[in-house]
């Protein structure tokens, strides 16, 4: 098909099947070339922010692992993170001139903020415990089954579809978890002598519970929508995490003060990298398309394997790598399926 111009004579031309040019497609959609270029630049920035977010969260997890090796209780690490995160969240609210308590003109919204903060704090505590007793990569991979549970909560809270494809992907994801854990009943000859099956079981349970709690927190954020500033979520998360971890820390564990500059620095960086990762995540989700942008978060698993190998000498065997591939593949497939369903 060709486009006739007013300054050209109307002469019968041979018909050739030509694909529309990029400029023609943009004009037909009402988007100028300048606007399209800006959109692409913003999308690229969004992908970069999402990648930086994954690096920030993975670095935060590496700091948690380093502190666990130094014999710091997991709840003390949670407590340290929550103090830093709460402080930075309050500063963020002051900078953006928003109330840290949330909007007062939205009746009933505060109960959702409390639920989001409590679910996020509990999930974070579970993940920190998992990192302290498992390899960094295994704990991260199991924790990243979150999208499976997010799809279920989205069905219950948001009324989104949970179709056959999601159910199959969820079931296959459980197979990936089995490969990562390598239960002795199936892989007796490959169980690491230095990592008892009891610790593996407890750590995996904690990571799964953390994934479920994190998925609930994610769906609550979506339910609340843009009515609440992102810094308010950070404040609720940090405050409830600080209160809960301080009570449980003194009741069930034996905290100790950092003794060296190294320990003080790593303890502080746990909160800093978590806040940076969250800030980059929020900005990336604003710029990048929701589907591909969210899938960029799976880079966290890649960074976890890299940090585990290079920093902690945690070299995974091929079965763990296969399990991680299955889990990441299933979560990516579910995310892509949701995104494509929404864009049709």
N, C-alpha and C positions, 0 to 999 in steps of 0.2 A: 504494500500500500504506500502511495506517495502523498505528499502534502502539497496542495495547490496554493500558490501565492498570488495575491492580487495583481502584482506587477508582471506576471507571466501570462503569455497568451494561453488561452484554453485550447490546447492541442492534444489530441488523443495520443497517449504515450503507452509504450508496451508495459504490461503489468508484470512487476517482479515482486516476489515475496521477500521483503527486507525486514529484519527485526528493527523495532523502534530504537532510535538513538537515545543515549542517556538524557540529552537535553530535552528531546521530545517527551520522554517519560516523565521528567520532572515538571515540564510545562503542563502536561495533562493532569498531573496530580496537584497542581496549584502551588508547587514548591519551587522557588527560584534556585538557580545553581549556587548562589551565595549561601542561601539557607541550607541547602543540602550539604555543602562543604562544611559549614559550621556544625551541622548535626553530626557529620562523620567525625569531625575533630572532637566534639563532645563525647561521642561514643568511645573513641580511642582513649580519651582521658579517663572515661569511666572504667574501661578495662584495666588501665594502668592502676587506678585507685583500688580496684578490686584485687588485683595482683599484690599490690602493696599491703592491702588489708590482710590477705592470706599470710604474707611474710610476717606481718606484725603479730598475728595470733600464733603462728608457728614459733616465733622467737619467744613469745610469752610462755608457750608450753615448754620450750627448751630451758627457760629460766626456772620453771617449776621443777623440771627434772633435775637440774643442777642443785636446787635447794633440797630436794628429796634425797639425793645422794649424800648431801651434807647433814642428813638426819634431822631436818626440820619437819615437824608434823604437817600434814597436808592442810589441816584447818588453820594453822598459823599462816601458811602461805595465802590461803583464801582471805584471811583477816587483813594481811598486809596489802593485798591487791585491792580489797574493798575500800580501805582508807584512802589510798591514792586515787582510786576511781571516783569515790565520793567527792573528794576535794576538787579534782579536775572537773567533775560534773557541775558542782556549785559555781566554780569559776566560769564555766561555759554558760550557765544560766544568767550569771551576772553580765557576761559579755553580750549575750543576745537579748538581755532584758526580758526574760521570761521567769515566771514564778516556778521555783523548784517543786512546788506542791502540785503543779498542773493547773489547767484552766478551771476557774470557779464557776463558769457559766455552762458547764457540761455535767448535768446531774447523772450520778451513777458511774462516772468515768474513773473515780478514784479506786473503786474496788477492783477494776481491771488493771489499774496501775500497780496495785498491791499484789495482785495475782501474777502479773508479769515479772515484777521484781522478785517475788518469792520463788517462782518457778525457775527463773534465770539463775538466782543465787544457789538454789539447791542443785541444779544441773551443773553449775560451775564447780561446786564442792565435790560432786561425784566424779567429775572429769579429773580434777586435781588428784584425788585419791587414786584413780586408775593410772595416771601417769607415774605416781610414786611407787606402784607395785608391778607395773608392766613396762615393756619397752615403749619408748615414745611413739614409734610408728604404729604399733598394735593398738594402743589406747586411742590414738587420734583416728585411726581407721574405723574402729567400732563406734566412737563418738560421732563420726560423720555418717552414721546410718540415720541421723536426724531427719532428712527429707522423707524417709519412709513413714515416720511417725507424724511428720508435718502434714502429709497428705491425708492421714486418718483424722487428725484434729481439724484440718480444714473442712473435711466432710461433716464433722460433728458441730463445729462452731460457726463455720462460714457458709455451709451448704454447698460446697464445691463438689464436683463429681469425683468418685473414687471407683474407677472402672476396672475392667478385667486386666488391662495392661498394668495398672498400678498394683493389683493384687499379685500378678505373676512376678513383677519386678521385686516386690517386697519379699516374696517367698525365696527367690533366687538370692536376694541379699542375705538372708539367714544362712544360706549355704556358704557364702563368703565369710561370715562370722565364724562358722565351724572350721573353715580352713585356717583362719587366723589363729584361733585358739588351739587347734590340734589336740583335741581331747585324747588322753592316753588310751582309751578304749579303741580308738581308731588308728592313732599314730603313736603307738607305744614306743617305737624305736626312735622317734624324732623329738621326744620331750626333752627340753633343755634341763640339764641337771641343776643349774643354778636358779632356775625359776620353777618353784613348786606349782603343781596343778592347783593347789588351794589358792595361792596368790593370783594365778591366772583367772580362776573362776570368780574370785571376789572382784578383781580389777575389771573383768569383762562385764560383770553384773553392774558395777558402779558406772562404767562407761555407757552401758545401755540405758540405765535409769537416767543418767545425765543427758543422753540423747533425747529421751522421751520428755524430760523436763524442759530442755532447750527448745524442742519442737512446740511444746505448749506455749512457752514464752513468745516464740516467733509468731504463732497464730494469734495470740492476744494483741501483739503489736499491730498486726494486720487488721484485726477487728476494730481497734481503737482508731487506726488510720492516721491522717495528718492533723487530727484535732489536738494532738499532743506533740510538743517539740521533742526532738531526739535526746536533748540534754536532760529532760525530765525523766525519761526512761533510765538514763545513766544514774541519776540521783537515786531513784527508787531502788534500782538494782544494787548500787553501792551501799545504801543505808541498810536495807534488809540483809544483805550479805554480811555487813559488819556486825550487826546485832546477832544474827544467827550463828555465825562462825565463832564469835567471841564466847557465847554461852557454851556451845558444844566443844570448843577447844579446851576450856578449863575443866569441863565435865568429863571428857573422854580421853584427852591427850595430855602430854607434858611439853608445853612450849618452852622455848629458850630464846634468849636474846642473841642476835648476831654478834660475833666476836671480832670479826675482821672487816676491813673496808670492802673486801670482795663480797662478803656475805651481805653487808648493808646495801651495796650497789645492786646486786642481783635481786634482793628482796624488793627494792624500790622499782627496778625495771619491770618486774612482773606486772605492776599496776600501770606503768607508763606504756608498755607495749600493748597491753590490753586496751587502754584508752585510745591509743593511736590506731590500732586495728579497727576499733569500732568507728572512729571518726572517718577513716578511709572507706569503710564499708558503707556508711550512710551516704557519703558523697558519691561513691561509685554507683550505688543503686539509683541515685538521682539522675546520673548521666548516661549510664549504659542501659540497653534494653534489659528488661527484667529477667528473661530466660537465660541468655548467654552470660549476663552479668553475674547472676547467682551461681552459675556453673563454674565461674572463675574461682569461687571459694574453694573448690576441690584442690586447688594448688596447695592448700594447707597440708594435704596428705603428702604431696611430693616433697615439700619443705621438711616435713616431719621425718621422712625417710632419710633425707640428706643430713639433717642435724643429728639424727640417731646414729648414723654411720660415722660421720666426721667428728662429732663432739663426744659421743658416749660409747663408741665402739660396739654399737648394737647392729650387727650385720644380719639382715633377715635371710631366711632360707627361701627357696623357691615356692614353698607352699604358702608362706605368709604373703609373698608378693602376689601369688595367684589369688589369694583371698582378698587382698586389698584391691586388686584389679576388678574382681567381681563386684565388690561393694561400691567402688567408685563408678564402675560402669552402670550399675543399676540406678544409682542416684542421679547420674548424668542423664540416663535414659528417661527417668521419671520427670526430671526437670525439663528436658527437651520436649517430652510428650505434652506436658502442661502448657508450655509456651506455644507450641505449634497449635494446640487446641484453641488457645485464646486468640491466635492471630488469623484463624481461618474465617 
